[in-house]
Amino acid sequence: MTDDTTLEKIKDCAIKLALNEGVFNPSTIEIATAANVSRTLLHYYFKDKKEIHEIICSKAMELYNLKMQPLFTGSDTLYSRIILFAHNAFAISVKYPYLETFLITGMKYNPDLKCFFYVHKSKINALLEEIKNFAPPESLQNLQAEDFLMQLLSVVNLPTHSLQHIFPIAEYRMQCEVFTLHYKELAIKFIEESIERLGLK
């Protein structure tokens, strides 16, 4: 195993612990065990846990940008971008079910995450204005653009997928995977119909 391979393995295991399994502040022992390396070897690559946590935060921000990108970029219609976002978000949520929770929790004490969300907020505000300007006023009825966007972001997250880590029994894991698939199909259909009703197509 090359040094680069070992380094990447440690990084990947730390990221998996935090974003896939919900261990938001993994200890060096937990990371070393997951990577199947000694703590001595781990400290050869990283002087302390803070360095590893910064890597996790960087990866989390990268994934969140990737998840949200379809909403903010491209020349497609708002409808097409939302549908693309939904499919994209589902794929990331399945692999990293604790992504949002990690970011929101970390924002309280991590200045980089605070800055990240401050920049991200301007993109959200621009999207909200686009929704308000695009949708006929009567189509939104009592639903505010902010409410619509919040519901959209909630629907595409898959908290049910995290049950696989809470109940690691094979039978439960299989049921969670089946449920996740059906949930995605229903949620995409719900999003498509909701967008059409709101006149965003």
Backbone as JSON Lines, residues from 0, in Angstrom:
{"i":0,"aa":"M","n":[0.85,-1.2,0.0],"ca":[0.0,0.0,0.0],"c":[0.88,1.25,0.0]}
{"i":1,"aa":"T","n":[0.69,2.13,-0.95],"ca":[1.5,3.34,-1.02],"c":[1.06,4.35,0.03]}
{"i":2,"aa":"D","n":[1.95,5.34,0.3],"ca":[1.63,6.37,1.28],"c":[0.38,7.14,0.87]}
{"i":3,"aa":"D","n":[0.27,7.48,-0.42],"ca":[-0.9,8.21,-0.91],"c":[-2.17,7.41,-0.69]}
{"i":4,"aa":"T","n":[-2.1,6.12,-0.92],"ca":[-3.27,5.26,-0.73],"c":[-3.69,5.24,0.73]}
{"i":5,"aa":"T","n":[-2.73,5.13,1.62],"ca":[-3.03,5.12,3.06],"c":[-3.66,6.43,3.49]}
{"i":6,"aa":"L","n":[-3.09,7.52,3.01],"ca":[-3.61,8.85,3.34],"c":[-5.06,9.0,2.89]}
{"i":7,"aa":"E","n":[-5.34,8.6,1.65],"ca":[-6.7,8.72,1.12],"c":[-7.67,7.81,1.87]}
{"i":8,"aa":"K","n":[-7.18,6.64,2.27],"ca":[-8.03,5.71,3.02],"c":[-8.43,6.31,4.36]}
{"i":9,"aa":"I","n":[-7.49,6.95,5.03],"ca":[-7.79,7.59,6.31],"c":[-8.81,8.71,6.12]}
{"i":10,"aa":"K","n":[-8.6,9.53,5.08],"ca":[-9.54,10.62,4.8],"c":[-10.93,10.07,4.51]}
{"i":11,"aa":"D","n":[-11.01,9.07,3.65],"ca":[-12.3,8.49,3.26],"c":[-13.03,7.91,4.47]}
{"i":12,"aa":"C","n":[-12.3,7.24,5.35],"ca":[-12.93,6.65,6.53],"c":[-13.44,7.72,7.49]}
{"i":13,"aa":"A","n":[-12.68,8.8,7.64],"ca":[-13.12,9.9,8.5],"c":[-14.39,10.54,7.95]}
{"i":14,"aa":"I","n":[-14.41,10.75,6.64],"ca":[-15.59,11.34,5.99],"c":[-16.79,10.42,6.11]}
{"i":15,"aa":"K","n":[-16.56,9.14,5.92],"ca":[-17.65,8.17,6.02],"c":[-18.23,8.14,7.43]}
{"i":16,"aa":"L","n":[-17.37,8.16,8.44],"ca":[-17.84,8.16,9.82],"c":[-18.76,9.35,10.09]}
{"i":17,"aa":"A","n":[-18.34,10.53,9.62],"ca":[-19.1,11.75,9.91],"c":[-20.36,11.89,9.06]}
{"i":18,"aa":"L","n":[-20.23,11.72,7.76],"ca":[-21.34,12.04,6.85],"c":[-22.21,10.85,6.49]}
{"i":19,"aa":"N","n":[-21.67,9.66,6.62],"ca":[-22.44,8.47,6.28],"c":[-22.99,7.77,7.51]}
{"i":20,"aa":"E","n":[-22.25,7.85,8.62],"ca":[-22.67,7.13,9.82],"c":[-23.09,8.05,10.97]}
{"i":21,"aa":"G","n":[-22.88,9.34,10.82],"ca":[-23.36,10.27,11.84],"c":[-22.45,10.44,13.04]}
{"i":22,"aa":"V","n":[-21.19,10.01,12.95],"ca":[-20.22,10.25,14.03],"c":[-19.53,11.58,13.7]}
{"i":23,"aa":"F","n":[-20.14,12.68,14.14],"ca":[-19.74,14.0,13.66],"c":[-18.35,14.42,14.1]}
{"i":24,"aa":"N","n":[-17.9,13.95,15.23],"ca":[-16.58,14.34,15.74],"c":[-15.79,13.07,16.07]}
{"i":25,"aa":"P","n":[-15.45,12.28,15.06],"ca":[-14.8,10.99,15.32],"c":[-13.45,11.16,15.99]}
{"i":26,"aa":"S","n":[-13.16,10.28,16.92],"ca":[-11.87,10.3,17.6],"c":[-10.81,9.68,16.69]}
{"i":27,"aa":"T","n":[-9.55,9.92,17.02],"ca":[-8.47,9.33,16.23],"c":[-8.51,7.81,16.33]}
{"i":28,"aa":"I","n":[-8.95,7.29,17.46],"ca":[-9.07,5.83,17.61],"c":[-10.13,5.29,16.67]}
{"i":29,"aa":"E","n":[-11.28,5.98,16.61],"ca":[-12.36,5.54,15.73],"c":[-11.93,5.59,14.26]}
{"i":30,"aa":"I","n":[-11.22,6.64,13.9],"ca":[-10.77,6.79,12.5],"c":[-9.72,5.73,12.17]}
{"i":31,"aa":"A","n":[-8.76,5.54,13.07],"ca":[-7.71,4.54,12.84],"c":[-8.32,3.14,12.73]}
{"i":32,"aa":"T","n":[-9.29,2.84,13.58],"ca":[-9.94,1.53,13.55],"c":[-10.67,1.34,12.23]}
{"i":33,"aa":"A","n":[-11.43,2.37,11.8],"ca":[-12.18,2.28,10.55],"c":[-11.24,2.12,9.35]}
{"i":34,"aa":"A","n":[-10.09,2.77,9.41],"ca":[-9.13,2.71,8.3],"c":[-8.19,1.51,8.41]}
{"i":35,"aa":"N","n":[-8.3,0.8,9.54],"ca":[-7.46,-0.38,9.78],"c":[-5.96,-0.01,9.77]}
{"i":36,"aa":"V","n":[-5.66,1.09,10.45],"ca":[-4.28,1.51,10.61],"c":[-4.04,1.8,12.09]}
{"i":37,"aa":"S","n":[-2.79,1.9,12.48],"ca":[-2.47,2.22,13.87],"c":[-2.61,3.72,14.1]}
{"i":38,"aa":"R","n":[-2.79,4.09,15.37],"ca":[-2.87,5.52,15.68],"c":[-1.53,6.21,15.38]}
{"i":39,"aa":"T","n":[-0.46,5.48,15.55],"ca":[0.86,6.03,15.24],"c":[0.95,6.41,13.77]}
{"i":40,"aa":"L","n":[0.46,5.51,12.92],"ca":[0.48,5.79,11.49],"c":[-0.45,6.96,11.15]}
{"i":41,"aa":"L","n":[-1.6,6.99,11.8],"ca":[-2.53,8.09,11.56],"c":[-1.88,9.43,11.9]}
{"i":42,"aa":"H","n":[-1.18,9.47,13.04],"ca":[-0.54,10.72,13.46],"c":[0.69,11.05,12.61]}
{"i":43,"aa":"Y","n":[1.16,10.09,11.87],"ca":[2.23,10.37,10.92],"c":[1.72,11.3,9.81]}
{"i":44,"aa":"Y","n":[0.46,11.1,9.43],"ca":[-0.15,11.91,8.37],"c":[-0.83,13.16,8.91]}
{"i":45,"aa":"F","n":[-1.38,13.07,10.11],"ca":[-2.12,14.19,10.69],"c":[-1.63,14.46,12.11]}
{"i":46,"aa":"K","n":[-1.24,15.7,12.38],"ca":[-0.68,16.01,13.69],"c":[-1.74,15.99,14.79]}
{"i":47,"aa":"D","n":[-3.0,16.31,14.43],"ca":[-4.07,16.26,15.41],"c":[-5.42,16.04,14.73]}
{"i":48,"aa":"K","n":[-6.42,15.87,15.55],"ca":[-7.78,15.59,15.05],"c":[-8.36,16.79,14.32]}
{"i":49,"aa":"K","n":[-7.9,17.98,14.67],"ca":[-8.43,19.19,14.03],"c":[-8.18,19.17,12.53]}
{"i":50,"aa":"E","n":[-7.0,18.69,12.12],"ca":[-6.69,18.61,10.69],"c":[-7.67,17.69,9.97]}
{"i":51,"aa":"I","n":[-8.0,16.58,10.6],"ca":[-8.94,15.63,9.99],"c":[-10.33,16.25,9.92]}
{"i":52,"aa":"H","n":[-10.71,16.97,10.98],"ca":[-12.04,17.59,11.0],"c":[-12.15,18.63,9.89]}
{"i":53,"aa":"E","n":[-11.08,19.35,9.61],"ca":[-11.09,20.33,8.52],"c":[-11.3,19.66,7.17]}
{"i":54,"aa":"I","n":[-10.74,18.47,7.02],"ca":[-10.94,17.71,5.78],"c":[-12.4,17.29,5.64]}
{"i":55,"aa":"I","n":[-12.99,16.86,6.75],"ca":[-14.41,16.47,6.73],"c":[-15.27,17.67,6.37]}
{"i":56,"aa":"C","n":[-15.0,18.82,6.99],"ca":[-15.77,20.04,6.7],"c":[-15.64,20.44,5.24]}
{"i":57,"aa":"S","n":[-14.43,20.36,4.72],"ca":[-14.19,20.72,3.32],"c":[-14.98,19.8,2.39]}
{"i":58,"aa":"K","n":[-14.99,18.52,2.69],"ca":[-15.73,17.56,1.87],"c":[-17.23,17.82,1.99]}
{"i":59,"aa":"A","n":[-17.7,18.13,3.18],"ca":[-19.13,18.39,3.39],"c":[-19.58,19.6,2.58]}
{"i":60,"aa":"M","n":[-18.78,20.66,2.57],"ca":[-19.12,21.85,1.8],"c":[-19.1,21.55,0.3]}
{"i":61,"aa":"E","n":[-18.13,20.76,-0.13],"ca":[-18.04,20.36,-1.53],"c":[-19.29,19.58,-1.96]}
{"i":62,"aa":"L","n":[-19.71,18.64,-1.12],"ca":[-20.89,17.83,-1.43],"c":[-22.16,18.67,-1.44]}
{"i":63,"aa":"Y","n":[-22.26,19.6,-0.49],"ca":[-23.46,20.44,-0.43],"c":[-23.54,21.35,-1.65]}
{"i":64,"aa":"N","n":[-22.41,21.89,-2.07],"ca":[-22.39,22.7,-3.29],"c":[-22.81,21.87,-4.49]}
{"i":65,"aa":"L","n":[-22.31,20.64,-4.55],"ca":[-22.66,19.73,-5.65],"c":[-24.15,19.42,-5.62]}
{"i":66,"aa":"K","n":[-24.68,19.25,-4.43],"ca":[-26.1,18.93,-4.26],"c":[-27.0,20.08,-4.71]}
{"i":67,"aa":"M","n":[-26.61,21.29,-4.36],"ca":[-27.45,22.45,-4.63],"c":[-27.22,23.08,-6.0]}
{"i":68,"aa":"Q","n":[-26.1,22.75,-6.62],"ca":[-25.68,23.41,-7.86],"c":[-26.75,23.48,-8.95]}
{"i":69,"aa":"P","n":[-27.51,22.4,-9.2],"ca":[-28.51,22.48,-10.28],"c":[-29.54,23.6,-10.09]}
{"i":70,"aa":"L","n":[-29.8,23.99,-8.84],"ca":[-30.78,25.04,-8.59],"c":[-30.26,26.41,-9.01]}
{"i":71,"aa":"F","n":[-28.96,26.59,-8.96],"ca":[-28.38,27.91,-9.15],"c":[-27.75,28.14,-10.5]}
{"i":72,"aa":"T","n":[-27.44,27.09,-11.24],"ca":[-26.68,27.25,-12.47],"c":[-27.4,26.63,-13.65]}
{"i":73,"aa":"G","n":[-26.96,27.01,-14.82],"ca":[-27.52,26.43,-16.04],"c":[-28.54,27.34,-16.68]}
{"i":74,"aa":"S","n":[-28.78,27.1,-17.96],"ca":[-29.73,27.92,-18.71],"c":[-31.09,27.23,-18.85]}
{"i":75,"aa":"D","n":[-31.25,26.09,-18.18],"ca":[-32.53,25.37,-18.26],"c":[-33.62,26.15,-17.55]}
{"i":76,"aa":"T","n":[-34.86,25.72,-17.75],"ca":[-35.98,26.35,-17.07],"c":[-35.91,26.06,-15.58]}
{"i":77,"aa":"L","n":[-36.63,26.85,-14.81],"ca":[-36.68,26.64,-13.37],"c":[-37.21,25.24,-13.06]}
{"i":78,"aa":"Y","n":[-38.22,24.82,-13.81],"ca":[-38.8,23.48,-13.63],"c":[-37.73,22.41,-13.83]}
{"i":79,"aa":"S","n":[-36.99,22.48,-14.93],"ca":[-35.96,21.48,-15.24],"c":[-34.87,21.46,-14.17]}
{"i":80,"aa":"R","n":[-34.5,22.65,-13.71],"ca":[-33.45,22.72,-12.69],"c":[-33.9,22.11,-11.37]}
{"i":81,"aa":"I","n":[-35.15,22.32,-11.01],"ca":[-35.65,21.75,-9.76],"c":[-35.71,20.22,-9.84]}
{"i":82,"aa":"I","n":[-36.16,19.7,-10.97],"ca":[-36.22,18.24,-11.14],"c":[-34.82,17.65,-11.14]}
{"i":83,"aa":"L","n":[-33.9,18.29,-11.83],"ca":[-32.51,17.82,-11.84],"c":[-31.94,17.86,-10.43]}
{"i":84,"aa":"F","n":[-32.24,18.93,-9.72],"ca":[-31.79,19.05,-8.33],"c":[-32.32,17.91,-7.49]}
{"i":85,"aa":"A","n":[-33.6,17.57,-7.66],"ca":[-34.21,16.51,-6.85],"c":[-33.49,15.18,-7.06]}
{"i":86,"aa":"H","n":[-33.25,14.81,-8.31],"ca":[-32.54,13.56,-8.6],"c":[-31.12,13.6,-8.04]}
{"i":87,"aa":"N","n":[-30.46,14.72,-8.23],"ca":[-29.09,14.89,-7.74],"c":[-29.04,14.81,-6.22]}
{"i":88,"aa":"A","n":[-29.98,15.47,-5.58],"ca":[-30.01,15.51,-4.12],"c":[-30.3,14.15,-3.52]}
{"i":89,"aa":"F","n":[-31.19,13.39,-4.16],"ca":[-31.48,12.05,-3.67],"c":[-30.22,11.18,-3.69]}
{"i":90,"aa":"A","n":[-29.48,11.25,-4.77],"ca":[-28.27,10.43,-4.9],"c":[-27.27,10.75,-3.8]}
{"i":91,"aa":"I","n":[-27.11,12.03,-3.49],"ca":[-26.16,12.43,-2.46],"c":[-26.69,12.1,-1.07]}
{"i":92,"aa":"S","n":[-28.0,12.28,-0.87],"ca":[-28.6,12.0,0.44],"c":[-28.51,10.52,0.8]}
{"i":93,"aa":"V","n":[-28.63,9.66,-0.21],"ca":[-28.54,8.23,0.04],"c":[-27.14,7.86,0.51]}
{"i":94,"aa":"K","n":[-26.13,8.45,-0.12],"ca":[-24.75,8.11,0.23],"c":[-24.28,8.83,1.49]}
{"i":95,"aa":"Y","n":[-24.78,10.05,1.69],"ca":[-24.36,10.84,2.84],"c":[-25.58,11.36,3.6]}
{"i":96,"aa":"P","n":[-26.28,10.48,4.31],"ca":[-27.54,10.87,4.95],"c":[-27.4,11.91,6.07]}
{"i":97,"aa":"Y","n":[-26.18,12.08,6.59],"ca":[-25.99,13.02,7.7],"c":[-25.32,14.33,7.25]}
{"i":98,"aa":"L","n":[-25.29,14.58,5.95],"ca":[-24.6,15.75,5.43],"c":[-25.14,17.05,6.01]}
{"i":99,"aa":"E","n":[-26.46,17.28,5.87],"ca":[-27.05,18.54,6.34],"c":[-26.92,18.68,7.85]}
{"i":100,"aa":"T","n":[-27.15,17.59,8.58],"ca":[-27.06,17.66,10.03],"c":[-25.66,18.02,10.48]}
{"i":101,"aa":"F","n":[-24.66,17.45,9.81],"ca":[-23.28,17.77,10.12],"c":[-22.99,19.25,9.88]}
{"i":102,"aa":"L","n":[-23.44,19.77,8.75],"ca":[-23.18,21.17,8.41],"c":[-23.86,22.12,9.38]}
{"i":103,"aa":"I","n":[-25.12,21.85,9.68],"ca":[-25.87,22.73,10.57],"c":[-25.29,22.7,11.98]}
{"i":104,"aa":"T","n":[-24.94,21.5,12.44],"ca":[-24.34,21.37,13.77],"c":[-22.99,22.06,13.83]}
{"i":105,"aa":"G","n":[-22.18,21.85,12.79],"ca":[-20.83,22.43,12.78],"c":[-20.81,23.92,12.62]}
{"i":106,"aa":"M","n":[-21.85,24.48,12.03],"ca":[-21.91,25.93,11.79],"c":[-21.86,26.72,13.1]}
{"i":107,"aa":"K","n":[-22.28,26.09,14.19],"ca":[-22.34,26.79,15.47],"c":[-20.95,27.16,16.0]}
{"i":108,"aa":"Y","n":[-19.94,26.35,15.63],"ca":[-18.62,26.59,16.2],"c":[-17.5,26.67,15.15]}
{"i":109,"aa":"N","n":[-17.83,26.44,13.88],"ca":[-16.81,26.45,12.85],"c":[-16.97,27.7,11.98]}
{"i":110,"aa":"P","n":[-16.02,28.64,12.02],"ca":[-16.14,29.89,11.24],"c":[-16.18,29.66,9.74]}
{"i":111,"aa":"D","n":[-15.5,28.61,9.26],"ca":[-15.52,28.32,7.83],"c":[-16.92,27.94,7.36]}
{"i":112,"aa":"L","n":[-17.61,27.17,8.18],"ca":[-18.97,26.76,7.84],"c":[-19.92,27.95,7.92]}
{"i":113,"aa":"K","n":[-19.71,28.83,8.88],"ca":[-20.53,30.04,8.99],"c":[-20.38,30.89,7.74]}
{"i":114,"aa":"C","n":[-19.15,31.07,7.3],"ca":[-18.87,31.85,6.09],"c":[-19.48,31.17,4.87]}
{"i":115,"aa":"F","n":[-19.38,29.85,4.82],"ca":[-19.93,29.08,3.71],"c":[-21.42,29.33,3.57]}
{"i":116,"aa":"F","n":[-22.15,29.28,4.68],"ca":[-23.59,29.48,4.62],"c":[-23.96,30.93,4.37]}
{"i":117,"aa":"Y","n":[-23.11,31.85,4.79],"ca":[-23.37,33.26,4.51],"c":[-23.32,33.51,3.0]}
{"i":118,"aa":"V","n":[-22.33,32.95,2.32],"ca":[-22.22,33.07,0.86],"c":[-23.37,32.33,0.19]}
{"i":119,"aa":"H","n":[-23.69,31.17,0.72],"ca":[-24.76,30.35,0.15],"c":[-26.11,31.06,0.25]}
{"i":120,"aa":"K","n":[-26.28,31.85,1.31],"ca":[-27.56,32.54,1.54],"c":[-27.9,33.48,0.39]}
{"i":121,"aa":"S","n":[-26.91,34.13,-0.2],"ca":[-27.17,35.05,-1.3],"c":[-27.71,34.29,-2.52]}
{"i":122,"aa":"K","n":[-27.23,33.08,-2.73],"ca":[-27.73,32.27,-3.84],"c":[-29.18,31.86,-3.59]}
{"i":123,"aa":"I","n":[-29.47,31.5,-2.35],"ca":[-30.84,31.13,-1.97],"c":[-31.78,32.31,-2.18]}
{"i":124,"aa":"N","n":[-31.35,33.49,-1.75],"ca":[-32.2,34.68,-1.91],"c":[-32.49,34.98,-3.38]}
{"i":125,"aa":"A","n":[-31.48,34.79,-4.23],"ca":[-31.67,35.01,-5.67],"c":[-32.66,33.98,-6.23]}
{"i":126,"aa":"L","n":[-32.57,32.76,-5.76],"ca":[-33.51,31.72,-6.2],"c":[-34.92,32.03,-5.75]}
{"i":127,"aa":"L","n":[-35.06,32.51,-4.54],"ca":[-36.39,32.88,-4.03],"c":[-37.01,33.98,-4.88]}
{"i":128,"aa":"E","n":[-36.21,34.96,-5.25],"ca":[-36.71,36.04,-6.11],"c":[-37.14,35.49,-7.47]}
{"i":129,"aa":"E","n":[-36.38,34.53,-7.97],"ca":[-36.73,33.92,-9.25],"c":[-38.07,33.2,-9.16]}
{"i":130,"aa":"I","n":[-38.26,32.48,-8.06],"ca":[-39.53,31.76,-7.87],"c":[-40.69,32.76,-7.78]}
{"i":131,"aa":"K","n":[-40.49,33.83,-7.02],"ca":[-41.54,34.83,-6.85],"c":[-41.89,35.5,-8.18]}
{"i":132,"aa":"N","n":[-40.88,35.79,-8.97],"ca":[-41.1,36.47,-10.25],"c":[-41.66,35.55,-11.31]}
{"i":133,"aa":"F","n":[-41.36,34.27,-11.21],"ca":[-41.78,33.32,-12.24],"c":[-43.2,32.81,-12.01]}
{"i":134,"aa":"A","n":[-43.51,32.52,-10.76],"ca":[-44.81,31.91,-10.44],"c":[-45.9,32.98,-10.42]}
{"i":135,"aa":"P","n":[-47.04,32.7,-11.05],"ca":[-48.18,33.62,-10.94],"c":[-48.58,33.76,-9.48]}
{"i":136,"aa":"P","n":[-48.89,34.97,-9.03],"ca":[-49.24,35.18,-7.62],"c":[-50.35,34.26,-7.13]}
{"i":137,"aa":"E","n":[-51.36,34.03,-8.0],"ca":[-52.47,33.19,-7.56],"c":[-52.08,31.73,-7.4]}
{"i":138,"aa":"S","n":[-51.01,31.3,-8.08],"ca":[-50.63,29.89,-8.0],"c":[-50.0,29.56,-6.65]}
{"i":139,"aa":"L","n":[-49.33,30.53,-6.05],"ca":[-48.71,30.28,-4.75],"c":[-49.73,30.27,-3.63]}
{"i":140,"aa":"Q","n":[-50.88,30.92,-3.88],"ca":[-51.95,31.0,-2.89],"c":[-51.38,31.48,-1.56]}
{"i":141,"aa":"N","n":[-51.55,30.7,-0.5],"ca":[-51.03,31.12,0.8],"c":[-49.6,30.63,1.03]}
{"i":142,"aa":"L","n":[-49.03,29.96,0.05],"ca":[-47.69,29.41,0.19],"c":[-46.65,30.45,-0.22]}
{"i":143,"aa":"Q","n":[-45.78,30.79,0.68],"ca":[-44.7,31.72,0.38],"c":[-43.6,30.99,-0.38]}
{"i":144,"aa":"A","n":[-42.84,31.73,-1.16],"ca":[-41.73,31.12,-1.9],"c":[-40.75,30.46,-0.94]}
{"i":145,"aa":"E","n":[-40.53,31.1,0.22],"ca":[-39.64,30.53,1.23],"c":[-40.15,29.18,1.72]}
{"i":146,"aa":"D","n":[-41.48,29.08,1.92],"ca":[-42.08,27.82,2.37],"c":[-41.92,26.74,1.32]}
{"i":147,"aa":"F","n":[-42.14,27.11,0.06],"ca":[-42.01,26.15,-1.03],"c":[-40.59,25.59,-1.08]}
{"i":148,"aa":"L","n":[-39.6,26.48,-0.99],"ca":[-38.21,26.05,-1.08],"c":[-37.85,25.18,0.13]}
{"i":149,"aa":"M","n":[-38.31,25.55,1.31],"ca":[-38.02,24.77,2.51],"c":[-38.62,23.37,2.4]}
{"i":150,"aa":"Q","n":[-39.85,23.29,1.89],"ca":[-40.48,21.99,1.72],"c":[-39.75,21.16,0.68]}
{"i":151,"aa":"L","n":[-39.28,21.79,-0.38],"ca":[-38.53,21.09,-1.41],"c":[-37.26,20.5,-0.83]}
{"i":152,"aa":"L","n":[-36.52,21.29,-0.06],"ca":[-35.28,20.82,0.54],"c":[-35.53,19.7,1.54]}
{"i":153,"aa":"S","n":[-36.67,19.77,2.22],"ca":[-37.0,18.72,3.19],"c":[-37.36,17.41,2.52]}
{"i":154,"aa":"V","n":[-38.11,17.49,1.42],"ca":[-38.58,16.29,0.73],"c":[-37.43,15.49,0.15]}
{"i":155,"aa":"V","n":[-36.4,16.17,-0.36],"ca":[-35.33,15.45,-1.04],"c":[-34.31,14.84,-0.09]}
{"i":156,"aa":"N","n":[-34.39,15.16,1.19],"ca":[-33.5,14.5,2.14],"c":[-34.1,13.16,2.53]}
{"i":157,"aa":"L","n":[-33.24,12.22,2.86],"ca":[-33.7,10.86,3.15],"c":[-33.31,10.43,4.55]}
{"i":158,"aa":"P","n":[-34.0,10.96,5.57],"ca":[-33.66,10.54,6.94],"c":[-33.89,9.05,7.15]}
{"i":159,"aa":"T","n":[-34.79,8.47,6.35],"ca":[-35.08,7.04,6.5],"c":[-33.85,6.2,6.19]}
{"i":160,"aa":"H","n":[-32.97,6.71,5.32],"ca":[-31.79,5.94,4.95],"c":[-30.84,5.78,6.14]}
{"i":161,"aa":"S","n":[-30.88,6.74,7.05],"ca":[-30.0,6.64,8.22],"c":[-30.43,5.52,9.16]}
{"i":162,"aa":"L","n":[-31.66,5.02,8.98],"ca":[-32.11,3.89,9.8],"c":[-31.23,2.67,9.59]}
{"i":163,"aa":"Q","n":[-30.59,2.59,8.44],"ca":[-29.72,1.46,8.17],"c":[-28.57,1.41,9.16]}
{"i":164,"aa":"H","n":[-28.19,2.56,9.68],"ca":[-27.08,2.6,10.63],"c":[-27.59,2.4,12.06]}
{"i":165,"aa":"I","n":[-28.84,2.77,12.29],"ca":[-29.41,2.58,13.62],"c":[-29.8,1.12,13.81]}
{"i":166,"aa":"F","n":[-30.33,0.51,12.76],"ca":[-30.71,-0.9,12.8],"c":[-29.87,-1.67,11.78]}
{"i":167,"aa":"P","n":[-28.7,-2.12,12.17],"ca":[-27.79,-2.74,11.2],"c":[-28.14,-4.17,10.81]}
{"i":168,"aa":"I","n":[-29.25,-4.68,11.33],"ca":[-29.64,-6.04,10.97],"c":[-29.95,-6.09,9.48]}
{"i":169,"aa":"A","n":[-29.48,-7.15,8.83],"ca":[-29.59,-7.25,7.37],"c":[-31.02,-7.09,6.88]}
{"i":170,"aa":"E","n":[-31.96,-7.68,7.58],"ca":[-33.36,-7.6,7.15],"c":[-33.86,-6.16,7.16]}
{"i":171,"aa":"Y","n":[-33.51,-5.41,8.21],"ca":[-33.92,-4.02,8.3],"c":[-33.25,-3.18,7.21]}
{"i":172,"aa":"R","n":[-31.99,-3.46,6.96],"ca":[-31.27,-2.72,5.93],"c":[-31.92,-2.9,4.57]}
{"i":173,"aa":"M","n":[-32.34,-4.12,4.28],"ca":[-32.99,-4.4,3.01],"c":[-34.32,-3.65,2.91]}
{"i":174,"aa":"Q","n":[-35.08,-3.66,4.02],"ca":[-36.36,-2.96,4.02],"c":[-36.16,-1.46,3.85]}
{"i":175,"aa":"C","n":[-35.11,-0.91,4.46],"ca":[-34.81,0.52,4.31],"c":[-34.47,0.86,2.87]}
{"i":176,"aa":"E","n":[-33.71,0.0,2.22],"ca":[-33.33,0.24,0.83],"c":[-34.55,0.22,-0.08]}
{"i":177,"aa":"V","n":[-35.47,-0.72,0.15],"ca":[-36.7,-0.79,-0.64],"c":[-37.55,0.44,-0.39]}
{"i":178,"aa":"F","n":[-37.67,0.83,0.89],"ca":[-38.46,2.01,1.24],"c":[-37.89,3.26,0.61]}
{"i":179,"aa":"T","n":[-36.55,3.38,0.63],"ca":[-35.89,4.53,0.05],"c":[-36.2,4.65,-1.44]}
{"i":180,"aa":"L","n":[-36.17,3.53,-2.15],"ca":[-36.46,3.52,-3.58],"c":[-37.89,3.99,-3.85]}
{"i":181,"aa":"H","n":[-38.85,3.45,-3.09],"ca":[-40.25,3.84,-3.27],"c":[-40.46,5.31,-2.87]}
{"i":182,"aa":"Y","n":[-39.79,5.72,-1.81],"ca":[-39.92,7.1,-1.36],"c":[-39.44,8.06,-2.43]}
{"i":183,"aa":"K","n":[-38.3,7.74,-3.05],"ca":[-37.76,8.6,-4.09],"c":[-38.75,8.73,-5.24]}
{"i":184,"aa":"E","n":[-39.33,7.62,-5.69],"ca":[-40.28,7.64,-6.8],"c":[-41.49,8.51,-6.47]}
{"i":185,"aa":"L","n":[-42.03,8.34,-5.27],"ca":[-43.2,9.12,-4.85],"c":[-42.84,10.6,-4.69]}
{"i":186,"aa":"A","n":[-41.67,10.86,-4.12],"ca":[-41.27,12.25,-3.88],"c":[-41.03,13.0,-5.18]}
{"i":187,"aa":"I","n":[-40.39,12.35,-6.15],"ca":[-40.16,12.99,-7.45],"c":[-41.5,13.32,-8.11]}
{"i":188,"aa":"K","n":[-42.43,12.39,-8.04],"ca":[-43.76,12.63,-8.62],"c":[-44.45,13.78,-7.9]}
{"i":189,"aa":"F","n":[-44.34,13.79,-6.59],"ca":[-44.94,14.86,-5.79],"c":[-44.34,16.21,-6.16]}
{"i":190,"aa":"I","n":[-43.02,16.26,-6.32],"ca":[-42.34,17.51,-6.69],"c":[-42.79,17.98,-8.07]}
{"i":191,"aa":"E","n":[-42.84,17.06,-9.02],"ca":[-43.26,17.41,-10.39],"c":[-44.67,17.99,-10.39]}
{"i":192,"aa":"E","n":[-45.6,17.34,-9.68],"ca":[-46.98,17.8,-9.65],"c":[-47.09,19.13,-8.92]}
{"i":193,"aa":"S","n":[-46.31,19.3,-7.86],"ca":[-46.36,20.55,-7.1],"c":[-45.86,21.72,-7.94]}
{"i":194,"aa":"I","n":[-44.78,21.49,-8.69],"ca":[-44.24,22.55,-9.54],"c":[-45.24,22.96,-10.61]}
{"i":195,"aa":"E","n":[-45.92,21.97,-11.18],"ca":[-46.91,22.25,-12.22],"c":[-48.06,23.06,-11.63]}
{"i":196,"aa":"R","n":[-48.51,22.69,-10.42],"ca":[-49.63,23.41,-9.79],"c":[-49.24,24.85,-9.48]}
{"i":197,"aa":"L","n":[-47.98,25.05,-9.16],"ca":[-47.53,26.39,-8.81],"c":[-47.22,27.23,-10.04]}
{"i":198,"aa":"G","n":[-47.33,26.63,-11.22],"ca":[-47.1,27.36,-12.44],"c":[-45.64,27.61,-12.74]}
{"i":199,"aa":"L","n":[-44.76,26.76,-12.19],"ca":[-43.33,26.95,-12.39],"c":[-42.81,26.19,-13.6]}
{"i":200,"aa":"K","n":[-43.68,25.46,-14.27],"ca":[-43.22,24.66,-15.41],"c":[-43.18,25.52,-16.66]}
